[in-house]
């Protein structure tokens, strides 16, 4: 025997992170899971286990805890996934090691919870001790399984398969204990209705803390919600609106620097909430809550901060001149969710722990690249990047280029790590686009929907086009939901370039009206089905060509190939129908990106 293979998983993850109303809820929830995994990793290596995933040695500085978005040296901590794999030597009892690791995780969780409770003292009810303790102690899901690594039974590869199966089986046996402690008459949490609130009655809450943690008057938080909202320094969390308007603000700094400077002074003088993240380019032009750029939010922003100034008068003096110069920014933001494809198959092919560590070390490089791409190159904010997973918010005009850069970086790293593999893993990326006033959970759900769309082609029986995709889901407040998917190897491996070209064509040579006309006409044609022969194809293609060719300006209209639309008369009706439908959806998606592009300074526009 050569020891044991130990697998530890922590939860809950997806539903916990998604339960968010503000950026700080989302970020700290993700950070918290990473910190608990960091504590588990440190406990394992401190007791002679050899980590495989993540591949960290005992003296690695990334094993040290980190309570803030940045370490003291100014660098963000490595995000550690909630799944840890380690080799346990024959000299170590795996059961005892699991108990030690579990204690380390719960100790770290308790310390984070205690700090948040201290931060929120003036917001909490007096009779919460028992409820708080039960909610905190029952939150973390710690699961572990271990198997012997026996060369006679398939060695490392078979041991990993068996330990994964053991964990999966345990996850299927969920525990649902009833709550023992309740506060009679207390409302449920606004983030998780299954837990009762631990906050005091609204009139008894500390006004200063209400403003500091941006707690709405009627908002209720359970103990877990308090940890997410009150953990860390609130000035370190970037409001979603600052990310959405980052490209617009970057243009404002170039085209109207004096008006932007006037706004900065006005925000400072009146006491608008600051954002203390000098490391993030998206914050640089306006290190204050960018909600002030939305006239309908002036009253709410000043009221939440307890500012006595007249909102309308302040906004007209401080903000309106800049809006008149540049137009109001487009109020939509992109939630970008990325996930590696075929990672399970790649890992199943690993014959030894050292081979697995090679992949693990490669995956450790990707989060660093993802942070640079999202935050430094594309004015976004990274919520989480661990292994092959990415969750980020980026300004809409930068979303496509950001997705392309992430895909390229992942491919480059994986090619080097998977030498000898027949096919390396790819990266599927979803871009969910929603209004900045939508709930944080709604925005995250859009990103998740887009990622699922990127993973799977919706055409029946075409599973060969699954994965390696770019999926986009747009939820417009007027116009419903738009969906579109392409593989990264479509259009000569450049679907992003195709969409950007489409956006440019819509602004120059093709009217959106024609796109809608073709979409309306398509709905008048019969749905594909048996008995519809090629004559229907000819009629459909003729109608589309006629609409595109009709000139509205006197200039020559672009041809279908120039618009990225293939109209082959030899194509079956079902294929032609699907192709035109996909083109209409793609052009409507492109229109949204065209609308999001900041307009030039009014003084530079041609009348």
C-alpha positions, 0 to 999 in steps of 0.5 A: 500500500502507498497510503490513502487518497483523501477528498474534502469538499465544502459547501454550500456554494452556488446557492450561498453565493447567489443569495446576494442583494449587493456586490459586497454580499456576492464578493464576500460569499465567494471569498468566504468559501475560498477562505474556508478551503484555505484553512482546510488546505493548511491543516492538511499540509501541516499534518504531512498530507501532500496536496494534489489540488490545489498543488500547494506546499507547506511553506506556500504564502497562499496558505495564510489567511486573508480577510480582505480583497488584497493582501498586505503586499497589494496582491489579491489572494489565490482563490481556492476551490471548495474541493481539495484532493490530497495524498495521505502517507501510510504514517498518518491516520486519514480519519484523524486527519479529517477531524483535524481539518474539520476543526480548522475549517470550523475554527476559521468560520467561527472567527469570520462570523465573530468579526462580522457580528462585532462589526454589526453589533448596533444592528442586531437584536438582543435575544439572538445568541441561541439563534445566531449559534445554531445558524452559524454552526449548521451552515458549513457542509464539510464532507470527506472520504478516503480510500487506499491507493493500491497498485493491485487495484488500479493505483491512483486512477482507480483510487480517485474514481472510488473516492469521487464516487464515495463523496457523490454518494454521501452528497446524495444523503442530504441532512435536513434537521429542523431548526431548534431555535427561533425568534417568535414573531421575527421576520425571515431573512431577505437573502434566505427565507429559510432562516429567521432574521437576527436584526433588531427592529428597524427603529432600533438599528444604529443609523451610522451602521445602516448607512455604512453597510447600505442596509435598507429600512425593511431589509432583514438578515440572518446570521449568514447574511450578516457575515456576508454584508458586514464582513470586511471593509465596505469601502473595498467593494465596488458597486455594480453600477461603477462597473457598468459605467466604467467604459463611459467614465473612462471616455468622460475622463478623456472628453470632459475632464473638467466636468468630471473633476467638478463631479468628483469635488461635489461627491466629496463635499456632500459625502457620497460613499467612496470606493477605496480600491486604487488597484482597480481601473474601473474605480479610478475615474470616479472613486464614489458610488456611480449611482449618482449618474442616474437622475432617478437615483439621486433622491435614493442615494442621498437619502440612504447616506443621510445627506441633507442636501436637496437631491434634485438641486445637487444633481442638476448642479453636479451631474447634469452638465456631464450628462448633457455633454456625453449623454446618459450611460447605457444602464446594462452590465454583463455578468461573465461566467466561465467554466472549463470543458472536459476537465473530468475526462482529462483528470480521469486520464491521469495515471498518477498524482504527479500528473494531476499536480501538473494540471493543478499547477497549470490551473493555478496560473489561470486565475491570475491571468483572469484577474489581469484580463478582467480588471486591468484590461477590461475595467471589470471586477472579478468576483471569483476565479479558481481553477477553471471557473470564473465569475466576473462583472464587466462593462458591456462594451468590453464584455466580448473582448474580455471573453475572447481574452479569457478563452485565449489565455485558458487555451494557451495554459492548457495546451502547455499542461496537457502535452500528450493528451489527444484533446485538451480542455476548452473554456465555455463562457456565458455572458448574461446581460441585465439592467443595473437595477436588477437584483444581484441574484437575478444578474448572477442567474443570467450569467449562469443561464448564459454559461449553460447555453454556452455548454450545450447546443440547442439544436436537437441531435447535434451534440457534436457542437456541445461545449467550447461555446460562447453563450449570450443571454440578454434580459431587456426591460423592454423587448424580452429575452434574447439568446444566442450561442456560437462555438469558439471555432465558428467564423474562423474561430472568431465569433466575437469578431463576427458580432462586433462586425454585425454591430458596426453594420447595424450602425452604418449599412443595415437598419434594425428595421430590416432585421425585425422585418425578416424576423416577422416574416420568418414567423409567418412561414411554417415551422419546419416539419415533414412534407416541407420540401425545397420549394419552401426554401426558395420562397424563404430565401427570396423573401430575405434577399428582397428585404436586405436588397431594398435600399432606404438610403440610395446606397448599395445594400450589403450582400447576405455574405457580408452580413454573415448570412448564408443563403444556399438554395440547396439547403433543406428548409429546416436548416435554412429556417434555423439559420435565418432565425439564428441570424436574426437573434445574432443581429439583435444581440449585436444591436445591444452591444452597439447601443452600449458603446459610449457616444462621442462628445456632443461637441464632436458630433456632426449635425 
